[in-house]
């Protein structure tokens, strides 16, 4: 393990966080993988486990306006002409605090032609008896207001069977329709009668999803959860609260290379291209902060 990685454990859970992108590189329960991992060195395939900030998902052409200024972020998804997953997924995050069961990493965002604000962003990974509790916090440490959105990017693993054989439950009543070529927003639709209706647990099959969902269904504590089960009876759950009104689901379909290895489950504070639509964008005034949490845990039938 390299010096930029941090291993934590609690009971049957173990995890590794890496300075690369502040990412969750590995999460296991009793030796069973709960997320798709990646190597200790080199790039991070498919943005696995990174923190996407100060925007989640895509910005069309990388362009947007804020408070009378025009900004041009780097287009890093060239085939679709979008700026994907924010500004810190490629940063080296510093270690801020670590115990046997928790680790906190941090990174800074500076003003640039692609972003108006100065933010301090941190993520804490804490293993508990009920799973891995994750918290991301952003504070505006600059002199000007800044737009903000965030999401984690884990790919969940229910068990050893192929993704098509897993059963999945997605607690959402609406999804965002997107263009075929660029996956940019085109409108909203209800899941009723659609292949994306997973409000009741069912086999995923060959359904391909790379869409944002909303109209989330919560329990009495205001929590929502995506659950996936392998035919063997093992499973995994990602649970979040009302700080995340949107959810991106991706079945990890790829035109080349390993495909459908896991299920990307990404609670989001705002939908794709939010810096242009304005939907759900958090305005952080100087000195203000935003914090949101999610939990990943093992399940068994």
HUQUILIN-V539020 format. One record per residue. N is the residue number from 0. RES is the residue in one small letter. PSI is psi in degrees with one decimal (none if undefined). OMEGA is omega in degrees with one decimal (none if undefined). D_CENTER is the distance of its C-alpha to the mean C-alpha in Angstrom with 1 decimal. Layout:
# HUQUILIN-V539020
n=<N:N>
res=<RES:RES>
psi=<PSI:PSI>
omega=<OMEGA:OMEGA>
d_center=<D_CENTER:D_CENTER>
This chain:
# HUQUILIN-V539020
n=<0:1:2:3:4:5:6:7:8:9:10:11:12:13:14:15:16:17:18:19:20:21:22:23:24:25:26:27:28:29:30:31:32:33:34:35:36:37:38:39:40:41:42:43:44:45:46:47:48:49:50:51:52:53:54:55:56:57:58:59:60:61:62:63:64:65:66:67:68:69:70:71:72:73:74:75:76:77:78:79:80:81:82:83:84:85:86:87:88:89:90:91:92:93:94:95:96:97:98:99:100:101:102:103:104:105:106:107:108:109:110:111:112:113:114:115:116:117:118:119:120:121:122:123:124:125:126:127:128:129:130:131:132:133:134:135:136:137:138:139:140:141:142:143:144:145:146:147:148:149:150:151:152:153:154:155:156:157:158:159:160:161:162:163:164:165:166:167:168:169:170:171:172:173:174:175:176:177:178:179:180:181:182:183:184:185:186:187:188:189:190:191:192:193:194:195:196:197:198:199:200:201:202:203:204:205:206:207:208:209:210:211:212:213:214:215:216:217:218:219:220:221:222:223:224:225:226:227:228:229:230:231:232:233:234:235:236:237:238:239:240:241:242:243:244:245:246:247:248:249:250:251:252:253:254:255:256:257:258:259:260:261:262:263:264:265:266:267:268:269:270:271:272:273:274:275:276:277:278:279:280:281:282:283:284:285:286:287:288:289:290:291:292:293:294:295:296:297:298:299:300>
res=<x:x:x:x:x:x:x:x:x:x:x:x:x:x:x:x:x:x:x:x:x:x:x:x:x:x:x:x:x:x:x:x:x:x:x:x:x:x:x:x:x:x:x:x:x:x:x:x:x:x:x:x:x:x:x:x:x:x:x:x:x:x:x:x:x:x:x:x:x:x:x:x:x:x:x:x:x:x:x:x:x:x:x:x:x:x:x:x:x:x:x:x:x:x:x:x:x:x:x:x:x:x:x:x:x:x:x:x:x:x:x:x:x:x:x:x:x:x:x:x:x:x:x:x:x:x:x:x:x:x:x:x:x:x:x:x:x:x:x:x:x:x:x:x:x:x:x:x:x:x:x:x:x:x:x:x:x:x:x:x:x:x:x:x:x:x:x:x:x:x:x:x:x:x:x:x:x:x:x:x:x:x:x:x:x:x:x:x:x:x:x:x:x:x:x:x:x:x:x:x:x:x:x:x:x:x:x:x:x:x:x:x:x:x:x:x:x:x:x:x:x:x:x:x:x:x:x:x:x:x:x:x:x:x:x:x:x:x:x:x:x:x:x:x:x:x:x:x:x:x:x:x:x:x:x:x:x:x:x:x:x:x:x:x:x:x:x:x:x:x:x:x:x:x:x:x:x:x:x:x:x:x:x:x:x:x:x:x:x:x:x:x:x:x:x:x:x:x:x:x:x>
psi=<134.7:166.5:-16.8:8.6:153.5:115.3:137.8:159.8:153.7:118.3:-130.5:-3.2:140.6:150.8:155.6:123.7:146.1:149.8:-23.4:105.3:10.8:29.0:150.8:104.9:-31.2:140.4:124.1:151.8:114.0:31.5:-3.7:130.7:133.7:-15.5:158.7:124.0:-178.6:172.6:160.4:-17.7:163.7:-164.2:168.6:109.9:136.5:24.2:30.8:122.4:4.4:167.9:124.9:106.3:150.5:16.4:146.9:157.6:-139.4:147.4:123.8:122.6:6.5:10.6:144.1:168.6:147.5:126.5:42.0:-4.5:149.5:137.3:145.9:102.5:156.2:132.5:108.5:-0.9:78.8:-36.4:-21.3:-2.9:45.2:159.5:115.1:128.5:24.2:-152.0:-4.6:1.0:-24.2:2.4:157.9:113.3:140.7:150.5:127.1:-30.8:143.7:140.0:-175.1:-28.7:3.1:156.4:140.9:128.1:155.6:156.8:158.7:143.8:125.7:153.5:143.8:-178.3:-15.0:-6.0:137.5:-12.9:167.7:112.3:146.4:120.7:133.8:153.3:135.3:130.9:120.7:118.4:134.5:179.5:-29.8:16.3:-161.5:112.9:124.5:138.2:126.8:136.0:136.8:133.4:133.8:108.2:12.5:-170.8:-8.5:154.5:155.5:143.7:149.5:141.3:161.2:154.2:151.5:165.9:52.3:148.7:112.8:151.0:118.4:-30.2:-167.5:-16.8:159.9:152.2:-39.7:-23.5:-7.9:152.6:142.6:144.2:125.2:112.8:67.2:143.6:-14.4:154.8:159.0:121.1:140.5:159.4:146.6:-36.1:-35.0:-5.4:36.1:151.1:139.2:-8.5:-179.9:152.2:154.1:151.3:-16.6:121.7:3.4:158.4:-19.0:8.1:96.6:30.4:-33.3:135.0:131.4:166.3:133.4:-43.2:-146.5:9.2:131.0:125.8:132.6:67.7:156.5:139.7:153.7:-165.1:48.6:143.4:119.4:162.6:-171.8:-18.1:7.4:22.1:143.0:156.9:138.2:131.2:140.6:137.4:139.0:153.3:-23.0:-15.5:-11.6:157.1:-179.1:148.8:139.7:123.0:141.7:170.4:-168.9:-4.4:-16.2:89.6:-5.7:161.4:125.8:131.1:131.8:126.4:15.4:37.3:133.6:139.9:-23.4:149.5:-176.7:128.0:150.4:44.0:-22.8:-173.8:112.5:124.4:112.2:92.5:135.6:144.6:-19.3:162.3:177.9:145.8:32.0:-29.9:-18.1:-39.5:-27.2:-7.3:119.5:4.0:131.8:127.5:111.0:109.5:160.4:130.4:-13.6:157.3:163.1:140.7:140.5:151.1:160.3:162.9:136.6:130.8:156.9:146.0:154.9:139.2:none>
omega=<-177.9:-177.5:-179.9:179.6:-172.7:-178.4:177.3:-179.8:173.9:-178.1:-179.1:-177.7:168.8:179.1:173.6:171.9:-177.6:176.2:179.2:177.3:-175.0:-166.1:167.6:-175.6:-175.2:172.5:-178.2:175.0:-176.6:-179.4:-180.0:179.0:173.7:175.0:172.6:-177.7:175.5:-171.8:-178.4:-179.3:177.2:-177.9:177.4:-178.4:170.1:179.0:-175.5:170.7:-176.9:171.5:-177.8:-178.5:7.3:166.5:173.4:171.6:-166.8:166.2:-178.9:178.3:-178.4:-173.9:174.4:177.6:178.2:178.3:176.4:178.0:177.0:-175.1:179.9:176.1:-179.8:175.2:-177.8:171.1:-167.6:-176.7:178.4:177.8:-178.9:170.4:-168.3:165.7:168.1:-168.5:-173.9:179.5:179.0:-178.4:171.2:-177.3:-178.6:174.1:-180.0:-179.5:177.1:169.8:179.5:-174.1:-178.3:176.0:178.0:-179.0:-178.4:177.7:178.9:170.8:-178.9:176.8:-178.5:177.6:-179.9:-176.4:-173.6:-167.9:172.8:-175.5:166.2:-177.1:177.0:174.1:175.8:173.2:-177.3:176.2:178.8:178.0:-177.5:174.2:-179.0:176.4:-176.5:-179.8:176.2:-177.3:176.0:177.6:175.9:-178.0:-179.7:-177.3:-176.7:175.4:-177.5:173.7:-174.9:169.8:-173.9:167.5:166.8:-174.2:178.5:170.8:-175.2:178.1:-179.3:-177.4:-171.0:-176.9:176.5:-178.4:-177.3:-176.4:179.1:166.9:-171.5:171.8:-179.1:-172.0:-176.1:-178.3:-178.5:172.7:-179.3:174.1:-176.5:177.6:-178.3:-172.1:-172.8:-178.8:178.2:-172.1:175.8:-179.1:-178.4:177.8:175.6:179.8:-178.4:179.5:-179.0:177.9:-178.9:-179.8:177.2:178.0:170.9:-177.2:176.7:179.8:-178.4:-177.6:-175.7:-179.1:177.4:-177.8:166.4:-169.2:174.0:179.3:172.3:-170.5:-171.2:-179.1:-177.2:175.3:-177.3:178.1:-179.9:-178.4:173.5:-177.7:166.6:179.2:175.9:-179.9:171.5:176.0:-179.9:-179.6:174.2:-179.3:-179.4:-179.2:169.0:-174.8:-179.3:-177.1:-172.6:172.7:-178.4:-177.6:179.9:-178.4:173.1:174.5:178.0:-179.7:171.4:175.9:-179.3:179.2:179.2:179.7:-178.5:-175.0:174.7:179.8:-178.4:-177.6:176.7:179.6:-168.9:170.6:-176.6:174.8:-180.0:-176.9:174.8:177.8:-175.8:179.7:174.8:179.8:-175.5:-175.9:173.6:-178.7:177.5:177.4:-179.9:174.3:177.7:-179.8:-179.8:179.1:176.1:-177.9:178.0:-173.4:173.4:-177.9:173.9:-179.1:175.9:174.4:172.9:177.5:none>
d_center=<24.4:24.3:24.8:21.4:19.8:19.9:20.6:20.6:22.0:23.1:25.3:24.0:20.5:19.8:16.9:16.7:14.7:15.7:16.7:15.2:12.1:12.0:10.3:10.6:13.2:14.8:14.9:18.2:20.3:24.0:23.3:21.1:17.7:14.8:12.2:13.2:14.6:16.0:19.1:20.2:21.3:20.6:17.6:14.2:14.3:11.7:9.3:8.8:7.2:7.2:6.5:6.6:9.7:12.2:10.8:7.7:8.9:12.7:15.8:18.9:21.2:19.4:21.9:21.9:24.2:24.0:27.0:29.4:27.9:26.6:23.8:23.1:19.9:20.1:19.5:17.5:17.1:20.8:21.4:19.8:20.8:17.5:15.7:12.3:9.2:11.5:13.9:12.9:11.1:14.8:16.3:18.0:16.9:19.9:20.6:21.5:22.3:22.4:24.1:24.6:21.7:19.3:18.2:17.2:16.3:16.7:16.9:18.8:18.4:21.9:23.5:23.9:24.9:21.2:20.4:22.9:21.7:21.8:18.8:18.4:14.8:14.5:12.3:14.2:13.9:16.8:18.2:20.3:22.5:19.9:17.0:14.4:13.8:11.1:11.8:10.8:13.9:15.2:19.0:21.0:23.7:25.4:28.2:26.6:24.1:20.7:18.0:14.5:11.1:7.7:4.0:2.4:2.9:5.8:8.7:10.9:14.7:17.2:20.3:22.5:23.3:21.9:18.9:21.5:23.2:20.5:20.7:17.7:17.4:15.1:16.4:16.5:19.7:18.7:16.7:16.8:19.2:18.6:21.1:21.7:22.1:19.4:16.8:17.6:18.2:21.6:21.8:20.8:22.2:22.6:21.6:25.1:26.9:24.1:22.6:19.2:20.8:19.4:20.3:22.7:21.7:22.9:22.9:20.2:22.9:22.6:20.4:18.1:15.0:12.8:12.8:11.5:13.1:14.7:17.9:16.1:18.6:18.7:21.2:23.9:21.8:19.3:16.6:14.8:13.7:12.8:15.4:16.4:19.8:21.7:25.4:26.5:25.2:22.3:18.9:15.5:13.8:10.6:12.0:11.3:13.8:15.1:13.3:10.5:12.8:10.6:8.5:7.7:9.4:10.5:13.5:13.3:16.7:18.2:21.6:22.6:21.8:20.2:18.6:16.9:16.4:13.6:11.3:7.7:6.4:3.5:5.7:6.8:10.0:11.5:11.8:12.3:15.3:15.4:17.4:20.0:20.1:19.7:17.8:15.9:16.1:16.8:20.0:20.3:24.0:25.4:25.1:22.4:19.1:16.1:14.3:11.8:11.2:9.8:11.8:11.8:15.5:18.0:20.1:23.5:25.8>
